[in-house]
Amino acid sequence: MAETTTRERKLIQYLNEAYGKEKQLETVLQAQIKLVKSLDRKTIVKRLQDHLKETKAQARGLEKRIKQLGGKAEAANVPGPDIASDAVSAVTSAANKAMAAAKGPVQALRGTSPADNVLRNLRDAFWNEAEEIAHYNVIEAVADQLGDKDTAKLAREFRRQEERMQNFLSKQLPSLVKEVIKAEVPAKERKPAAATTSARSSSRRTTTSRAKKTSGTTSRAKKASGTSSRAKAASGTSSRAKASGGSSRSAASRSTSSRSRSSGSTSRAKSSGSSSSRSRKSSS
């Protein structure tokens, strides 16, 4: 058998880390399925069962690709590109299997109620999917950089499966939270945050509305006051104009009267002169 290259050993390292995670989750998923079955959550049970099949298929696919690269599939997280010796691999593999087996029973022991157990397990399942997605993102990127199209394609396919599972879990969490609250929190202590927020928003809207109305009333009052002032000013101007007009007419009247009196005096003077002239003629 040909000795593996540094390039192949680096790919095998990351593939083995993903392989170890998949083997660990096989045991965890089996425990979760049993737990959820006891609560009659058929939709979740069915999806977990389907994903267990996917997980086993992924482990087989990773094992096959590792062998094609000249390595040996082991659930080991050994740093560096070097392949662990058979003795180290055997010890590490046994440790990983023991850890996976130990995690199974733990899934059913830590919640404060059956609903809380399911919520906590699916929360952890969501986190596990995120870890697996990260594994496959790294494997794809490394394979792309090293020109390994087959490994990159495998990582892409498995990542999409994990993303679909994580999306399913994300949709289940809100309803599970409601079940936990209903089971463990007294009804009088439940108050959705949305209702509180809505009440505060309504109060703010009412206060703002009143402020706007007050502002509008004040503006209208100011406008009315301004109109009244302008009206008064116009009235004052009109009064002054009338007074001025009256004074002008009085002056004109006085002038006319004066001219009339002057004309009368002239006429009387002329008449007197005419009479005197006639008197002198008559005397002659």
NUTI-990031 format. One record per residue (C-alpha): residue number from 1; x, z, y. Coordinates in nm, 3 decimals, always signed. Layout:
N
PT NUM X Z Y
...
END
This chain:
284
PT 1 +0.000 +0.000 +0.000
PT 2 +0.140 -0.107 +0.338
PT 3 +0.229 +0.163 +0.587
PT 4 -0.017 +0.197 +0.875
PT 5 +0.087 +0.109 +1.228
PT 6 +0.068 +0.337 +1.530
PT 7 -0.230 +0.130 +1.654
PT 8 -0.417 +0.183 +1.325
PT 9 -0.337 +0.552 +1.314
PT 10 -0.478 +0.602 +1.664
PT 11 -0.803 +0.429 +1.564
PT 12 -0.820 +0.634 +1.242
PT 13 -0.776 +0.955 +1.441
PT 14 -1.085 +0.894 +1.656
PT 15 -1.288 +0.755 +1.366
PT 16 -1.212 +1.066 +1.161
PT 17 -1.327 +1.295 +1.443
PT 18 -1.661 +1.112 +1.452
PT 19 -1.677 +1.121 +1.073
PT 20 -1.626 +1.499 +1.072
PT 21 -1.911 +1.542 +1.322
PT 22 -2.148 +1.329 +1.114
PT 23 -2.073 +1.523 +0.796
PT 24 -2.131 +1.850 +0.980
PT 25 -2.466 +1.731 +1.113
PT 26 -2.588 +1.630 +0.769
PT 27 -2.607 +2.000 +0.678
PT 28 -2.747 +2.103 +1.018
PT 29 -3.022 +1.840 +1.010
PT 30 -3.135 +1.951 +0.663
PT 31 -3.177 +2.308 +0.791
PT 32 -3.363 +2.189 +1.100
PT 33 -3.603 +1.981 +0.892
PT 34 -3.695 +2.287 +0.684
PT 35 -3.750 +2.494 +0.995
PT 36 -3.972 +2.241 +1.171
PT 37 -4.171 +2.175 +0.854
PT 38 -4.276 +2.540 +0.850
PT 39 -4.443 +2.490 +1.192
PT 40 -4.626 +2.173 +1.089
PT 41 -4.464 +1.948 +1.349
PT 42 -4.500 +1.625 +1.152
PT 43 -4.378 +1.385 +1.420
PT 44 -4.057 +1.580 +1.474
PT 45 -4.003 +1.630 +1.099
PT 46 -4.037 +1.255 +1.036
PT 47 -3.788 +1.168 +1.311
PT 48 -3.537 +1.428 +1.189
PT 49 -3.565 +1.291 +0.836
PT 50 -3.507 +0.937 +0.961
PT 51 -3.208 +1.050 +1.161
PT 52 -3.063 +1.233 +0.861
PT 53 -3.064 +0.896 +0.681
PT 54 -2.895 +0.737 +0.984
PT 55 -2.636 +1.015 +0.992
PT 56 -2.545 +0.968 +0.626
PT 57 -2.522 +0.591 +0.676
PT 58 -2.298 +0.643 +0.979
PT 59 -2.066 +0.867 +0.778
PT 60 -2.043 +0.598 +0.508
PT 61 -1.977 +0.330 +0.770
PT 62 -1.702 +0.534 +0.933
PT 63 -1.544 +0.611 +0.597
PT 64 -1.541 +0.242 +0.508
PT 65 -1.382 +0.140 +0.838
PT 66 -1.116 +0.411 +0.808
PT 67 -1.020 +0.281 +0.463
PT 68 -1.006 -0.075 +0.595
PT 69 -0.753 +0.044 +0.852
PT 70 -0.544 +0.204 +0.577
PT 71 -0.651 +0.563 +0.630
PT 72 -0.844 +0.831 +0.447
PT 73 -1.176 +0.965 +0.571
PT 74 -1.153 +1.340 +0.626
PT 75 -1.351 +1.577 +0.843
PT 76 -1.034 +1.680 +1.024
PT 77 -0.948 +1.707 +1.393
PT 78 -0.573 +1.672 +1.369
PT 79 -0.403 +1.596 +1.704
PT 80 -0.183 +1.291 +1.742
PT 81 -0.185 +0.959 +1.557
PT 82 -0.014 +1.083 +1.243
PT 83 -0.225 +1.108 +0.928
PT 84 -0.235 +1.461 +0.791
PT 85 -0.076 +1.529 +0.458
PT 86 -0.298 +1.567 +0.153
PT 87 -0.251 +1.945 +0.155
PT 88 -0.342 +1.981 +0.524
PT 89 -0.635 +1.741 +0.486
PT 90 -0.771 +1.937 +0.192
PT 91 -0.757 +2.268 +0.383
PT 92 -0.912 +2.120 +0.698
PT 93 -1.184 +1.942 +0.502
PT 94 -1.277 +2.267 +0.325
PT 95 -1.291 +2.450 +0.659
PT 96 -1.520 +2.188 +0.812
PT 97 -1.753 +2.191 +0.513
PT 98 -1.771 +2.571 +0.525
PT 99 -1.851 +2.564 +0.898
PT 100 -2.125 +2.306 +0.849
PT 101 -2.276 +2.506 +0.563
PT 102 -2.266 +2.825 +0.768
PT 103 -2.447 +2.667 +1.059
PT 104 -2.746 +2.576 +0.844
PT 105 -2.895 +2.925 +0.791
PT 106 -2.817 +3.019 +1.152
PT 107 -3.072 +2.766 +1.276
PT 108 -3.362 +2.981 +1.157
PT 109 -3.237 +3.324 +1.268
PT 110 -3.187 +3.330 +1.642
PT 111 -3.522 +3.263 +1.814
PT 112 -3.763 +3.519 +1.958
PT 113 -4.061 +3.338 +1.804
PT 114 -4.121 +3.042 +1.570
PT 115 -4.180 +2.817 +1.873
PT 116 -3.859 +2.945 +2.033
PT 117 -3.669 +2.868 +1.712
PT 118 -3.780 +2.506 +1.723
PT 119 -3.704 +2.474 +2.093
PT 120 -3.353 +2.613 +2.052
PT 121 -3.282 +2.389 +1.754
PT 122 -3.396 +2.074 +1.927
PT 123 -3.204 +2.173 +2.239
PT 124 -2.891 +2.196 +2.023
PT 125 -2.981 +1.869 +1.853
PT 126 -2.993 +1.707 +2.198
PT 127 -2.647 +1.846 +2.272
PT 128 -2.516 +1.721 +1.935
PT 129 -2.641 +1.373 +2.013
PT 130 -2.456 +1.384 +2.345
PT 131 -2.135 +1.477 +2.162
PT 132 -2.179 +1.193 +1.916
PT 133 -2.250 +0.947 +2.197
PT 134 -1.925 +1.058 +2.360
PT 135 -1.735 +1.004 +2.032
PT 136 -1.863 +0.649 +1.999
PT 137 -1.803 +0.568 +2.364
PT 138 -1.438 +0.668 +2.321
PT 139 -1.400 +0.479 +1.993
PT 140 -1.545 +0.162 +2.144
PT 141 -1.319 +0.186 +2.450
PT 142 -1.006 +0.247 +2.238
PT 143 -1.098 -0.038 +2.002
PT 144 -1.151 -0.272 +2.298
PT 145 -0.810 -0.181 +2.441
PT 146 -0.644 -0.240 +2.103
PT 147 -0.831 -0.563 +2.029
PT 148 -1.023 -0.425 +1.727
PT 149 -1.358 -0.604 +1.751
PT 150 -1.492 -0.470 +1.420
PT 151 -1.441 -0.106 +1.516
PT 152 -1.584 -0.167 +1.864
PT 153 -1.896 -0.327 +1.715
PT 154 -1.941 -0.037 +1.470
PT 155 -1.910 +0.221 +1.749
PT 156 -2.160 +0.033 +1.968
PT 157 -2.419 +0.022 +1.689
PT 158 -2.386 +0.392 +1.604
PT 159 -2.393 +0.495 +1.971
PT 160 -2.726 +0.314 +2.021
PT 161 -2.872 +0.501 +1.724
PT 162 -2.764 +0.833 +1.877
PT 163 -2.906 +0.734 +2.216
PT 164 -3.246 +0.657 +2.061
PT 165 -3.247 +0.995 +1.886
PT 166 -3.150 +1.177 +2.203
PT 167 -3.426 +0.999 +2.396
PT 168 -3.680 +1.113 +2.134
PT 169 -3.559 +1.474 +2.158
PT 170 -3.575 +1.463 +2.538
PT 171 -3.945 +1.376 +2.522
PT 172 -4.018 +1.667 +2.282
PT 173 -3.858 +1.944 +2.488
PT 174 -4.126 +1.980 +2.763
PT 175 -4.410 +2.035 +2.513
PT 176 -4.198 +2.282 +2.315
PT 177 -4.124 +2.478 +2.632
PT 178 -4.499 +2.506 +2.697
PT 179 -4.552 +2.640 +2.346
PT 180 -4.285 +2.905 +2.393
PT 181 -4.433 +3.016 +2.727
PT 182 -4.781 +3.030 +2.575
PT 183 -4.659 +3.231 +2.277
PT 184 -4.435 +3.479 +2.459
PT 185 -4.543 +3.514 +2.823
PT 186 -4.875 +3.685 +2.916
PT 187 -5.127 +3.453 +3.081
PT 188 -5.137 +3.660 +3.402
PT 189 -4.763 +3.610 +3.447
PT 190 -4.774 +3.233 +3.410
PT 191 -4.777 +3.037 +3.730
PT 192 -4.649 +2.682 +3.726
PT 193 -4.387 +2.617 +3.990
PT 194 -4.582 +2.307 +4.092
PT 195 -4.882 +2.520 +4.195
PT 196 -4.665 +2.748 +4.410
PT 197 -4.492 +2.453 +4.566
PT 198 -4.826 +2.283 +4.628
PT 199 -4.962 +2.594 +4.800
PT 200 -4.658 +2.617 +5.025
PT 201 -4.678 +2.248 +5.106
PT 202 -5.049 +2.281 +5.189
PT 203 -4.977 +2.577 +5.418
PT 204 -4.702 +2.383 +5.594
PT 205 -4.933 +2.084 +5.638
PT 206 -5.207 +2.306 +5.785
PT 207 -4.965 +2.473 +6.028
PT 208 -4.825 +2.136 +6.131
PT 209 -5.175 +1.996 +6.178
PT 210 -5.275 +2.290 +6.401
PT 211 -4.956 +2.252 +6.602
PT 212 -5.026 +1.882 +6.651
PT 213 -5.384 +1.955 +6.758
PT 214 -5.267 +2.218 +7.007
PT 215 -5.006 +1.981 +7.139
PT 216 -5.269 +1.708 +7.171
PT 217 -5.506 +1.940 +7.359
PT 218 -5.228 +2.045 +7.595
PT 219 -5.134 +1.683 +7.655
PT 220 -5.495 +1.591 +7.728
PT 221 -5.523 +1.890 +7.964
PT 222 -5.209 +1.781 +8.144
PT 223 -5.339 +1.426 +8.170
PT 224 -5.674 +1.554 +8.303
PT 225 -5.490 +1.774 +8.554
PT 226 -5.280 +1.480 +8.661
PT 227 -5.590 +1.263 +8.702
PT 228 -5.758 +1.537 +8.906
PT 229 -5.452 +1.572 +9.129
PT 230 -5.441 +1.199 +9.182
PT 231 -5.815 +1.200 +9.260
PT 232 -5.765 +1.480 +9.513
PT 233 -5.475 +1.296 +9.667
PT 234 -5.685 +0.980 +9.687
PT 235 -5.971 +1.181 +9.840
PT 236 -5.733 +1.330 +10.097
PT 237 -5.603 +0.985 +10.182
PT 238 -5.961 +0.857 +10.217
PT 239 -6.051 +1.149 +10.445
PT 240 -5.749 +1.084 +10.660
PT 241 -5.835 +0.718 +10.667
PT 242 -6.190 +0.799 +10.773
PT 243 -6.066 +1.042 +11.033
PT 244 -5.825 +0.779 +11.158
PT 245 -6.103 +0.521 +11.158
PT 246 -6.328 +0.758 +11.348
PT 247 -6.057 +0.824 +11.604
PT 248 -5.997 +0.455 +11.643
PT 249 -6.365 +0.389 +11.695
PT 250 -6.387 +0.674 +11.948
PT 251 -6.090 +0.537 +12.137
PT 252 -6.243 +0.191 +12.130
PT 253 -6.574 +0.332 +12.247
PT 254 -6.407 +0.520 +12.528
PT 255 -6.216 +0.208 +12.627
PT 256 -6.535 +0.003 +12.626
PT 257 -6.714 +0.268 +12.827
PT 258 -6.429 +0.277 +13.075
PT 259 -6.435 -0.097 +13.109
PT 260 -6.811 -0.084 +13.157
PT 261 -6.781 +0.177 +13.428
PT 262 -6.506 -0.020 +13.593
PT 263 -6.714 -0.335 +13.582
PT 264 -7.013 -0.145 +13.726
PT 265 -6.805 -0.012 +14.013
PT 266 -6.672 -0.362 +14.085
PT 267 -7.025 -0.504 +14.078
PT 268 -7.148 -0.233 +14.315
PT 269 -6.854 -0.296 +14.543
PT 270 -6.932 -0.665 +14.550
PT 271 -7.300 -0.592 +14.613
PT 272 -7.212 -0.359 +14.901
PT 273 -6.985 -0.620 +15.048
PT 274 -7.257 -0.882 +15.029
PT 275 -7.508 -0.651 +15.199
PT 276 -7.266 -0.576 +15.482
PT 277 -7.206 -0.946 +15.531
PT 278 -7.578 -1.013 +15.556
PT 279 -7.620 -0.730 +15.804
PT 280 -7.350 -0.872 +16.036
PT 281 -7.507 -1.217 +16.018
PT 282 -7.848 -1.076 +16.104
PT 283 -7.710 -0.883 +16.403
PT 284 -7.550 -1.191 +16.542
END
